[in-house]
């Protein structure tokens, strides 16, 4: 039974990454890792739609651009 769950999880993460890739690609690596994890959490655990996750990615991408070198902790 774990195989279908893992396969669905992988498909959801890939789908989310494709939709949000333009917003995520401009972010530095450490922040990109956290952002991908947060977006995956929104999509999987909160069951937000792909478009909602894409909007979150875009808006958070803008936040990271504005913050520049300021740590967002």
N, CA and C of each residue as an Amber inpcrd file, in Angstrom:
protein
   219
   0.7960000  -1.2040000   0.0000000   0.0000000   0.0000000   0.0000000
   0.8440000   1.2750000   0.0000000   2.0750000   1.3180000   0.5190000
   2.8270000   2.5740000   0.5410000   3.1650000   3.1010000  -0.8510000
   3.2680000   2.2380000  -1.8280000   3.6670000   2.6930000  -3.1590000
   2.7070000   3.7320000  -3.7480000   1.3850000   3.5220000  -3.7680000
   0.5020000   4.5470000  -4.3300000   0.5730000   5.8760000  -3.5740000
   0.7240000   5.8080000  -2.2630000   0.8170000   7.0380000  -1.4860000
   2.0800000   7.7940000  -1.8620000   3.2110000   7.0960000  -1.9280000
   4.4700000   7.7420000  -2.2900000   4.3990000   8.2950000  -3.7070000
   3.7930000   7.5500000  -4.6130000   3.6700000   7.9990000  -5.9970000
   2.8140000   9.2580000  -6.0740000   1.6990000   9.2860000  -5.3590000
   0.8450000  10.4700000  -5.3500000   1.5550000  11.6680000  -4.7350000
   2.2970000  11.4460000  -3.6680000   3.0510000  12.5120000  -3.0380000
   4.0690000  13.0940000  -4.0070000   4.7830000  12.2370000  -4.7180000
   5.7660000  12.6970000  -5.6920000   5.1010000  13.4890000  -6.8080000
   3.9670000  13.0260000  -7.2960000   3.2530000  13.7430000  -8.3550000
   2.7900000  15.1150000  -7.8790000   2.2860000  15.1870000  -6.6620000
   1.8220000  16.4650000  -6.1240000   2.9780000  17.4380000  -5.9760000
   4.1060000  16.9620000  -5.4480000   5.2650000  17.8440000  -5.2720000
   5.7780000  18.3180000  -6.6260000   5.8470000  17.4250000  -7.6060000
   6.2990000  17.8280000  -8.9320000   5.3450000  18.8250000  -9.5660000
   4.0580000  18.5950000  -9.4090000   3.0500000  19.5070000  -9.9460000
   3.1770000  20.8800000  -9.2920000   3.3600000  20.8820000  -7.9840000
   3.5140000  22.1350000  -7.2680000   4.7860000  22.8490000  -7.6880000
   5.8540000  22.1180000  -7.8440000   7.1290000  22.7240000  -8.2210000
   7.0600000  23.3070000  -9.6250000   6.3770000  22.6360000 -10.5420000
   6.2340000  23.1640000 -11.8950000   5.4490000  24.4670000 -11.8940000
   4.3760000  24.5160000 -11.1300000   3.5210000  25.6980000 -11.1040000
   4.2200000  26.8860000 -10.4660000   5.0580000  26.6280000  -9.4780000
   5.6700000  27.7080000  -8.7220000   7.1350000  27.9330000  -9.0830000
   7.6390000  27.2530000 -10.0830000   9.0740000  27.2730000 -10.3420000
   9.6030000  28.6550000 -10.6760000   8.8630000  29.4730000 -11.4080000
   9.3770000  30.7880000 -11.7740000   9.5680000  31.6720000 -10.5470000
   8.6980000  31.5530000  -9.5670000   8.8320000  32.3530000  -8.3440000
   9.9280000  31.8100000  -7.4470000  10.1170000  30.5130000  -7.4530000
  11.0890000  29.8800000  -6.5600000  12.5100000  29.9920000  -7.1000000
  12.6810000  29.9910000  -8.4040000  14.0170000  29.9660000  -9.0030000
  14.8640000  31.1860000  -8.6600000  14.2430000  32.3010000  -8.3380000
  15.0010000  33.5210000  -8.0550000  15.4740000  33.6030000  -6.6070000
  15.1140000  32.6440000  -5.7890000  15.4190000  32.6790000  -4.3470000
  16.6970000  31.8930000  -4.0720000  17.4960000  32.3810000  -3.1180000
  18.7320000  31.6940000  -2.7300000  18.4220000  30.2930000  -2.2130000
  19.4100000  29.4130000  -2.3200000  19.2170000  27.9920000  -2.0170000
  18.6740000  27.6910000  -0.6180000  19.2350000  28.2450000   0.4570000
  18.6790000  27.8790000   1.7740000  17.1960000  28.2590000   1.9000000
  16.8490000  29.4410000   1.4380000  15.4530000  29.8690000   1.5120000
  14.5810000  29.0720000   0.5500000  15.1280000  28.6880000  -0.5880000
  14.3700000  27.9030000  -1.5620000  13.9720000  26.5580000  -0.9750000
  14.8750000  25.9630000  -0.2130000  14.5900000  24.6730000   0.4230000
  13.4090000  24.8030000   1.3790000  13.4240000  25.8360000   2.2100000
  12.3310000  26.0440000   3.1630000  11.0300000  26.3810000   2.4420000
  11.1130000  27.1800000   1.4010000   9.9180000  27.5560000   0.6600000
   9.2870000  26.3520000  -0.0160000  10.0980000  25.5000000  -0.6230000
   9.5590000  24.2830000  -1.2490000   8.8600000  23.3950000  -0.2180000
   9.4640000  23.2600000   0.9500000   8.8630000  22.4640000   2.0120000
   7.5400000  23.0490000   2.4790000   7.4970000  24.3700000   2.6200000
   6.2690000  25.0270000   3.0490000   5.1740000  24.8750000   1.9950000
   5.5380000  25.0560000   0.7310000   4.5530000  24.9170000  -0.3450000
   4.0430000  23.4830000  -0.4430000   4.9320000  22.5250000  -0.2470000
   4.5030000  21.1220000  -0.2580000   3.5560000  20.8580000   0.9060000
   3.8380000  21.4420000   2.0590000   2.9570000  21.2860000   3.2090000
   1.5690000  21.8660000   2.9180000   1.5380000  23.0500000   2.2890000
   0.2480000  23.6510000   1.9390000  -0.5400000  22.7560000   0.9950000
   0.1540000  22.1850000   0.0200000  -0.5210000  21.3790000  -1.0060000
  -0.9840000  20.0390000  -0.4410000  -0.1420000  19.4140000   0.3640000
  -0.4280000  18.0470000   0.8080000  -1.2600000  18.0360000   2.0910000
  -0.7610000  18.7060000   3.1150000  -1.4350000  18.6510000   4.4120000
  -2.6810000  19.5230000   4.4500000  -2.5810000  20.7300000   3.9420000
  -3.7150000  21.6450000   3.9650000  -4.6420000  21.4380000   2.7680000
  -4.1750000  20.6900000   1.7820000  -4.9350000  20.3610000   0.5770000
  -5.3720000  21.6080000  -0.1870000  -4.4680000  22.6020000  -0.2680000
  -4.7420000  23.7890000  -1.0650000  -4.6220000  23.4240000  -2.5340000
  -5.3340000  24.1340000  -3.3730000  -5.2730000  23.8600000  -4.8100000
  -3.9200000  24.2810000  -5.3650000  -3.6020000  23.7580000  -6.5400000
  -2.3500000  24.1050000  -7.1980000  -2.2300000  25.5990000  -7.4710000
  -3.3440000  26.2280000  -7.8630000  -3.3200000  27.6720000  -8.1260000
  -3.0820000  28.4780000  -6.8480000  -3.6480000  28.0470000  -5.7520000
  -3.4280000  28.7350000  -4.4800000  -1.9680000  28.6240000  -4.0740000
  -1.3960000  27.4470000  -4.2220000   0.0160000  27.2500000  -3.8870000
   0.8940000  28.0950000  -4.8090000   0.5430000  28.1740000  -6.0800000
   1.2940000  29.0100000  -7.0160000   1.2520000  30.4760000  -6.5830000
   0.0990000  30.9440000  -6.1320000  -0.0180000  32.3250000  -5.6570000
   0.8080000  32.5510000  -4.3990000   0.7890000  31.5850000  -3.4860000
   1.6430000  31.6770000  -2.3020000   3.1090000  31.7660000  -2.7250000
   3.5180000  30.9350000  -3.6650000   4.9140000  30.9270000  -4.1200000
   5.2910000  32.2740000  -4.7150000   4.4070000  32.8360000  -5.5210000
   4.6920000  34.1320000  -6.1370000   4.8380000  35.2140000  -5.0750000
   3.8870000  35.2640000  -4.1460000   3.9220000  36.2990000  -3.1160000
   5.1130000  36.1440000  -2.1800000   5.4140000  34.9080000  -1.7950000
   6.5790000  34.6850000  -0.9360000   7.8780000  34.9590000  -1.6890000
   7.8850000  34.6960000  -3.0010000   9.0460000  35.0490000  -3.8210000
   9.3040000  36.5460000  -3.7860000   8.2390000  37.3320000  -3.8670000
   8.3770000  38.7930000  -3.7650000   8.9040000  39.1960000  -2.3920000
   8.4060000  38.5410000  -1.3580000   8.8720000  38.8400000  -0.0030000
  10.3710000  38.5750000   0.1270000  10.8350000  37.4390000  -0.3830000
  12.2540000  37.1190000  -0.3040000  13.0850000  38.1100000  -1.1150000
  12.5750000  38.5640000  -2.2470000  13.2920000  39.5630000  -3.0440000
  13.4110000  40.8640000  -2.2630000  12.3310000  41.3000000  -1.6340000
  12.3590000  42.5430000  -0.8720000  13.2460000  42.4420000   0.3610000
  13.2670000  41.2760000   0.9630000  14.0790000  41.0920000   2.1730000
  15.5670000  41.0510000   1.8520000  15.9100000  40.6230000   0.6370000
  17.3080000  40.5200000   0.1900000  18.1330000  39.7280000   1.1970000
  19.0670000  40.3930000   1.8510000  19.9750000  39.7010000   2.7760000
  19.4280000  39.6270000   4.2000000  18.2920000  40.2330000   4.4610000
  17.7200000  40.1980000   5.8060000  17.1510000  38.8110000   6.0840000
  17.5990000  38.1570000   7.1490000  17.0550000  36.8280000   7.4430000
  15.5900000  36.8980000   7.8430000  14.8040000  35.9800000   7.3290000
  13.3900000  35.9290000   7.6600000  13.1550000  34.7510000   8.6170000
  13.3790000  35.0020000   9.8870000  13.2020000  33.9430000  10.8760000
  12.1520000  34.2940000  11.8830000
